């Protein structure tokens, strides 16, 4: 299949004013300028519209907090234990949740869905496509483990009269778990190198779940709003040589110059929300722009259902209003998001070999609140037209 007669914004270095792409077996097989040498009845005339990659929301609870259901459909926080790296988001996602449809109809073709922030360590995060009936078939890959600092763990466990009730204890739980995982990994490595003389360590599912984090094969995503919590996340990451991603970084604009020297990434958002708790008092639409100006690698999220998933482009538009350049806002919900979460080999830009996750617009501003894609495609399959 080809899509031709389109303006292509690849989100890489290439922009084509009039071109075409070819799709084969769900992948982008070719990209060209001008008119393709041949077309068939199954090919699509884009009629001069804008073709861009599907949007990527780098932090949500899509499908794990279900639409219009309270406790029965809320599988976000296993708040019976503050240390749960072994729980997996894939086991809590309902792909038949109506919000998936709201996502792909607005051009959001990939999301990270994750456990919540009640626990110091919340569990395994996954990147998935937004179309399908079986989450295993929608899975792109496991991308990291969720950690949380600040008010949320304190509040949840204070109400239970259980540790942690301070920022110190929250951090201590994280540190203890990482040290145990590091020792477990070292003992396991030693055993695998000398099975004749050594015994394997006793199997520990929690430590096992953290091995990809301490070996930097996956990223450590730290929920943190306040500036001091952001610095605690950096402190822990430096202590254990973690590949750190900041989630929210709400007060990042207050310390943007410092963060710019740390060579880290931040997933900024939610943006369209109220200041519902003390650590959100400095929530500001200029946050993404200030971080970008100070060389922090940023992307933008909804934190669905805090902000409904379909308002991801609107969130990016508000960041433009706050000072972020328009093209950087587009990157923040396409290629930058994919790079930060570690799936840029699959999605986020229009490049040969990547998944054919695409959308067409009859406007040059897909962030406009009045904009809707005229066509959405995931893995080469048209799901909206």
C-alpha positions as CSV (number, residue, x, y, z in Angstrom):
1,X,0.0,0.0,0.0
2,X,1.1,3.6,-0.7
3,X,0.0,6.9,0.6
4,X,0.8,9.6,-1.9
5,X,0.3,13.3,-2.6
6,X,1.1,14.2,1.0
7,X,3.2,16.7,2.9
8,X,5.4,14.5,5.1
9,X,6.7,15.7,8.4
10,X,8.9,12.7,9.4
11,X,10.0,14.1,12.8
12,X,13.5,13.2,11.8
13,X,15.6,15.5,9.7
14,X,13.6,14.9,6.5
15,X,10.5,17.0,5.5
16,X,8.9,16.5,2.1
17,X,6.5,19.1,0.7
18,X,5.0,16.6,-1.8
19,X,5.8,12.9,-1.4
20,X,4.7,9.4,-0.8
21,X,5.4,6.4,1.5
22,X,5.0,2.7,0.9
23,X,3.9,0.2,3.5
24,X,4.6,-3.5,3.5
25,X,3.7,-6.0,6.2
26,X,2.9,-3.3,8.7
27,X,6.2,-1.5,8.2
28,X,7.4,1.6,6.4
29,X,9.1,0.2,3.3
30,X,9.9,3.2,1.3
31,X,9.7,7.1,1.3
32,X,9.9,9.2,-1.8
33,X,9.4,12.7,-3.2
34,X,7.1,13.6,-6.0
35,X,4.7,11.0,-7.4
36,X,5.3,7.3,-7.1
37,X,6.1,5.4,-10.3
38,X,2.9,3.4,-10.0
39,X,-0.3,3.4,-8.0
40,X,-3.1,0.9,-7.5
41,X,-6.7,0.9,-6.3
42,X,-5.6,0.1,-2.8
43,X,-3.3,3.1,-2.6
44,X,-4.5,6.2,-0.8
45,X,-4.5,9.7,-2.3
46,X,-3.6,12.1,0.6
47,X,-4.9,15.1,-1.4
48,X,-2.2,17.4,-0.1
49,X,-2.8,16.6,3.5
50,X,-0.1,16.5,6.3
51,X,1.2,13.0,7.1
52,X,2.9,12.6,10.5
53,X,3.7,9.7,12.8
54,X,1.2,8.6,15.4
55,X,1.5,10.4,18.7
56,X,3.2,8.7,21.7
57,X,2.1,9.3,25.3
58,X,5.1,8.5,27.5
59,X,3.2,8.2,30.8
60,X,-0.4,7.0,31.4
61,X,-2.5,4.6,33.3
62,X,-4.5,3.7,30.2
63,X,-6.4,0.5,30.7
64,X,-5.2,0.0,34.2
65,X,-7.6,2.6,35.5
66,X,-10.7,1.9,33.5
67,X,-13.2,4.3,32.2
68,X,-16.2,5.2,34.5
69,X,-15.4,2.4,37.0
70,X,-14.1,2.9,40.5
71,X,-12.5,0.2,42.6
72,X,-13.6,-2.7,40.4
73,X,-11.7,-1.3,37.4
74,X,-8.8,0.4,39.2
75,X,-5.7,-1.9,39.2
76,X,-3.2,0.9,39.3
77,X,-1.8,0.7,42.9
78,X,-1.1,-2.5,44.8
79,X,-1.2,-0.4,48.0
80,X,-0.8,-3.4,50.4
81,X,3.0,-3.2,50.3
82,X,5.2,-0.1,49.5
83,X,7.8,-2.2,47.6
84,X,6.3,-4.1,44.6
85,X,8.8,-4.1,41.7
86,X,7.5,-7.6,40.8
87,X,4.0,-6.5,39.8
88,X,3.5,-6.0,36.1
89,X,1.3,-3.5,34.3
90,X,0.5,-6.1,31.6
91,X,-1.5,-8.1,34.1
92,X,-3.7,-5.1,35.0
93,X,-4.6,-3.7,31.5
94,X,-8.0,-4.1,30.0
95,X,-7.5,-3.4,26.3
96,X,-11.3,-3.2,25.7
97,X,-11.5,0.0,27.8
98,X,-13.3,2.6,25.7
99,X,-10.5,5.1,26.3
100,X,-8.2,3.2,23.9
101,X,-10.6,4.1,21.2
102,X,-10.6,7.7,22.3
103,X,-6.8,7.6,22.1
104,X,-6.4,6.2,18.6
105,X,-9.2,8.4,17.2
106,X,-7.1,11.4,18.2
107,X,-4.0,9.9,16.6
108,X,-2.4,8.6,19.8
109,X,-1.1,5.2,18.6
110,X,1.4,4.3,21.4
111,X,1.3,4.7,25.1
112,X,3.3,3.7,28.2
113,X,0.9,2.4,30.8
114,X,2.2,2.0,34.3
115,X,1.4,1.2,37.9
116,X,0.7,4.2,40.0
117,X,2.7,6.2,42.5
118,X,1.3,4.9,45.9
119,X,4.3,2.7,46.4
120,X,8.0,3.6,46.7
121,X,8.5,1.0,43.9
122,X,5.3,0.4,42.0
123,X,6.1,-2.2,39.3
124,X,6.9,-2.9,35.7
125,X,5.9,-0.5,33.0
126,X,5.0,-1.4,29.4
127,X,4.8,0.4,26.0
128,X,1.7,-0.7,24.0
129,X,-0.2,0.2,20.9
130,X,-3.7,1.6,21.4
131,X,-5.5,-0.8,19.1
132,X,-6.2,-4.4,19.8
133,X,-8.2,-6.9,21.9
134,X,-5.3,-8.8,23.6
135,X,-2.7,-6.8,25.4
136,X,0.0,-9.4,24.6
137,X,-0.5,-8.6,20.9
138,X,-0.4,-4.8,21.6
139,X,2.8,-5.0,23.5
140,X,5.9,-3.2,22.1
141,X,8.2,-4.0,25.0
142,X,8.7,-3.7,28.8
143,X,10.4,-0.4,29.3
144,X,11.2,0.0,33.0
145,X,10.2,0.1,36.6
146,X,8.1,2.8,38.3
147,X,9.5,4.5,41.4
148,X,7.8,7.2,43.4
149,X,8.9,10.0,45.7
150,X,7.1,12.8,47.6
151,X,3.5,13.1,48.8
152,X,1.9,10.0,47.3
153,X,3.7,7.2,49.2
154,X,3.7,9.3,52.4
155,X,-0.1,10.0,52.2
156,X,-1.1,6.4,51.3
157,X,0.9,4.7,54.0
158,X,0.3,7.4,56.7
159,X,-3.4,6.6,56.3
160,X,-2.5,2.9,57.0
161,X,-0.2,3.8,59.9
162,X,2.6,2.0,58.1
163,X,6.0,3.0,56.8
164,X,6.8,5.1,54.8
165,X,5.4,8.2,56.3
166,X,8.4,10.4,55.5
167,X,10.5,11.2,52.4
168,X,13.4,9.6,54.2
169,X,11.7,6.3,54.6
170,X,10.4,6.2,51.1
171,X,14.0,6.7,49.8
172,X,15.3,4.1,52.3
173,X,12.9,1.5,51.0
174,X,14.0,2.2,47.4
175,X,17.7,2.1,48.4
176,X,17.3,-1.1,50.4
177,X,15.6,-2.8,47.5
178,X,18.2,-1.7,45.0
179,X,21.1,-2.9,47.2
180,X,19.4,-6.3,47.7
181,X,18.9,-6.6,43.9
182,X,22.5,-5.7,43.3
183,X,23.7,-8.3,45.7
184,X,21.3,-10.9,44.3
185,X,22.5,-10.1,40.7
186,X,26.2,-10.4,41.8
187,X,25.6,-13.7,43.6
188,X,23.7,-15.0,40.6
189,X,26.4,-13.9,38.2
190,X,29.1,-15.5,40.4
191,X,27.1,-18.8,40.4
192,X,26.6,-18.8,36.7
193,X,30.4,-18.4,36.3
194,X,31.3,-21.2,38.7
195,X,28.4,-23.6,39.1
196,X,30.7,-26.4,40.3
197,X,31.7,-24.6,43.4
198,X,28.9,-22.2,44.2
199,X,25.2,-22.4,45.1
200,X,22.7,-20.1,43.4
201,X,21.1,-17.5,45.6
202,X,17.6,-18.2,46.9
203,X,15.1,-17.1,44.2
204,X,13.8,-13.6,44.9
205,X,11.1,-12.3,42.5
206,X,11.4,-8.7,43.7
207,X,15.2,-8.6,43.2
208,X,14.8,-10.4,39.8
209,X,12.4,-7.7,38.6
210,X,15.0,-5.0,39.4
211,X,17.9,-6.7,37.5
212,X,17.1,-4.9,34.2
213,X,17.2,-1.6,36.1
214,X,20.5,-2.1,37.9
215,X,22.1,-3.4,34.7
216,X,20.7,-0.4,32.7
217,X,18.8,-2.6,30.3
218,X,15.7,-0.8,31.3
219,X,15.1,2.7,32.7
220,X,14.2,3.8,36.2
221,X,11.1,6.1,36.0
222,X,10.8,8.3,39.1
223,X,7.6,10.0,39.9
224,X,8.6,13.4,41.4
225,X,7.0,16.8,41.5
226,X,9.0,18.9,44.0
227,X,12.5,20.1,43.3
228,X,13.9,18.3,46.4
229,X,12.3,15.1,45.2
230,X,13.8,15.5,41.8
231,X,17.3,15.9,43.3
232,X,16.6,12.8,45.4
233,X,15.8,10.8,42.2
234,X,19.1,12.0,40.7
235,X,21.0,11.1,44.0
236,X,19.6,7.5,43.9
237,X,20.3,7.2,40.1
238,X,23.9,8.3,40.6
239,X,24.4,6.0,43.6
240,X,23.2,2.9,41.6
241,X,24.2,4.0,38.1
242,X,20.6,3.9,36.9
243,X,19.3,5.2,33.6
244,X,17.0,7.8,35.0
245,X,13.8,9.3,33.6
246,X,11.9,11.9,35.6
247,X,8.1,11.7,35.6
248,X,6.2,15.0,36.0
249,X,9.2,17.2,37.2
250,X,6.6,19.8,38.0
251,X,9.1,22.2,39.7
252,X,11.6,21.6,37.0
253,X,11.3,25.1,35.8
254,X,12.6,26.3,39.2
255,X,15.8,24.3,38.8
256,X,16.1,24.0,35.0
257,X,19.6,25.4,34.9
258,X,20.8,22.7,37.3
259,X,18.9,19.9,35.6
260,X,20.5,20.9,32.3
261,X,23.9,19.9,33.6
262,X,22.7,16.5,34.7
263,X,22.1,15.0,31.2
264,X,18.7,13.5,32.1
265,X,15.2,13.2,30.6
266,X,11.9,14.4,31.9
267,X,8.3,13.4,31.0
268,X,6.4,16.6,31.7
269,X,2.7,16.6,32.7
270,X,-0.1,16.5,33.4
271,X,-0.6,20.1,32.3
272,X,-4.4,20.5,32.0
273,X,-5.2,19.9,35.7
274,X,-5.7,21.8,38.9
275,X,-3.1,22.2,41.7
276,X,-4.8,19.4,43.7
277,X,-2.1,18.9,46.3
278,X,0.7,21.0,47.9
279,X,3.5,19.6,45.7
280,X,1.7,20.9,42.6
281,X,1.6,24.5,43.8
282,X,4.2,25.5,41.1
283,X,2.5,23.8,38.2
284,X,3.1,26.0,35.2
285,X,2.6,25.7,31.5
286,X,6.1,27.2,30.9
287,X,7.7,24.1,32.5
288,X,8.5,22.2,29.3
289,X,9.8,25.3,27.5
290,X,12.1,26.2,30.4
291,X,13.5,22.7,30.7
292,X,14.0,22.5,26.9
293,X,15.8,25.9,26.9
294,X,18.2,24.5,29.5
295,X,19.0,21.4,27.4
296,X,16.8,18.9,29.3
297,X,15.5,16.2,27.0
298,X,11.7,16.5,27.4
299,X,8.5,14.9,26.2
300,X,4.9,15.5,27.3
301,X,2.3,13.2,28.8
302,X,-1.3,13.3,30.0
303,X,-1.0,10.9,33.0
304,X,-4.4,9.6,31.8
305,X,-6.9,9.5,33.4
306,X,-5.7,12.6,35.3
307,X,-6.0,14.3,31.9
308,X,-8.0,12.3,29.4
309,X,-5.8,10.6,26.8
310,X,-7.3,12.5,23.8
311,X,-6.0,15.8,25.2
312,X,-2.3,14.9,24.6
313,X,-2.0,17.2,21.6
314,X,-3.8,19.9,23.5
315,X,-1.3,19.5,26.3
316,X,1.5,20.0,23.8
317,X,-0.2,23.1,22.5
318,X,-0.4,24.6,26.0
319,X,3.4,24.0,26.2
320,X,3.8,26.0,23.0
321,X,1.7,28.8,24.7
322,X,4.2,28.5,27.6
323,X,7.2,29.1,25.4
324,X,8.1,25.7,23.9
325,X,8.7,25.9,20.1
326,X,6.0,24.3,18.0
327,X,8.2,21.8,16.3
328,X,9.7,20.8,19.6
329,X,6.2,20.3,21.0
330,X,5.4,17.9,18.1
331,X,8.6,16.1,18.8
332,X,7.7,15.9,22.5
333,X,4.7,13.7,21.6
334,X,6.4,11.7,18.8
335,X,10.1,11.0,18.4
336,X,11.3,12.5,21.7
337,X,8.8,10.5,23.7
338,X,9.8,7.3,21.8
339,X,13.5,8.0,22.5
340,X,13.0,8.7,26.2
341,X,11.0,5.5,26.8
342,X,13.4,3.4,24.6
343,X,11.2,2.5,21.7
344,X,12.5,4.8,19.0
345,X,13.6,1.8,16.9
346,X,9.9,1.0,16.5
347,X,7.8,4.3,16.5
348,X,8.0,8.0,16.8
349,X,9.0,9.0,13.3
350,X,8.4,8.2,9.7
351,X,11.5,6.2,8.7
352,X,12.1,3.0,6.7
353,X,11.8,-0.1,8.8
354,X,9.7,1.5,11.5
355,X,6.1,0.5,12.3
356,X,3.5,2.1,10.0
357,X,1.8,4.1,12.7
358,X,0.6,7.1,10.8
359,X,-2.0,9.9,10.8
360,X,-3.3,12.4,8.2
361,X,-4.5,16.0,8.8
362,X,-6.1,18.5,6.6
363,X,-4.4,21.3,8.5
364,X,-0.7,22.1,9.3
365,X,-1.5,22.4,13.0
366,X,-2.3,18.9,14.4
367,X,-2.1,20.3,17.9
368,X,-5.1,22.6,17.4
369,X,-8.0,21.6,19.7
370,X,-10.3,21.6,16.7
371,X,-8.0,19.3,14.7
372,X,-8.8,15.6,14.1
373,X,-6.9,13.1,12.0
374,X,-8.7,12.2,8.8
375,X,-6.9,8.8,8.8
376,X,-5.1,6.8,11.5
377,X,-3.1,3.7,10.9
378,X,-1.4,1.3,13.4
379,X,1.0,-1.4,12.2
380,X,-0.1,-0.6,8.6
381,X,-3.8,-1.2,9.4
382,X,-6.3,1.6,8.9
383,X,-8.3,2.0,12.1
384,X,-9.9,5.4,11.4
385,X,-10.8,6.9,8.1
